[in-house]
Amino acid sequence: MKTHQKLSIVSLLVLGVLAAGLSAKPASAQDIEGKFTLPTATRWEMATLPAGDYSFKLDKAKAYGMIAVYRGERPVAFVMPQAFGDRTSDRSEMVLVGGAVRELTPPQHWVTLIFSDHNLRQRHAPKQIELAQTIPVTAGGAAGR
């Protein structure tokens, strides 16, 4: 009987350690946070963000790469990149084209996130040359999240 009790206790301890290990995030999968300031109203996927200061949080542990965008402490948008590209510079930046976010290279991240242009009014209009604007992105996010 005592052997059965010891085996049950050891089994429970092993299961507890396995469950704790599987539920913990690995150290390399920490969230990425950044801050940026939009000089004018900007489209980011389906959201339109007024000019101002923002922060974002990207959970690296989630495969789909959902980005939460905050104004102060309040979430104002959730966006998902359409594609991923190689990081081509050391700068952390956001690229705006035609008033819309097209790329985001977060701080301390190895990839550039690429977003689609959801401006439905211009889908059938002739393509025009649009100048890109870069916005610096700094590390860190809003406190309290």
Secondary structure, 3 states (H helix, E strand, C coil): CHHHHHHHHHHHHHHHHHHHHHHCCCHHHCCEEEEEEECCCEEECCEEECCEEEEEEECCCCCCCCEEEEECCEEEEEECCCEEEECCCCCCEEEEECCEEEEEECCCCCEEEECCCCCHHHCCCCCCCCCEEEEECEECCCCCC
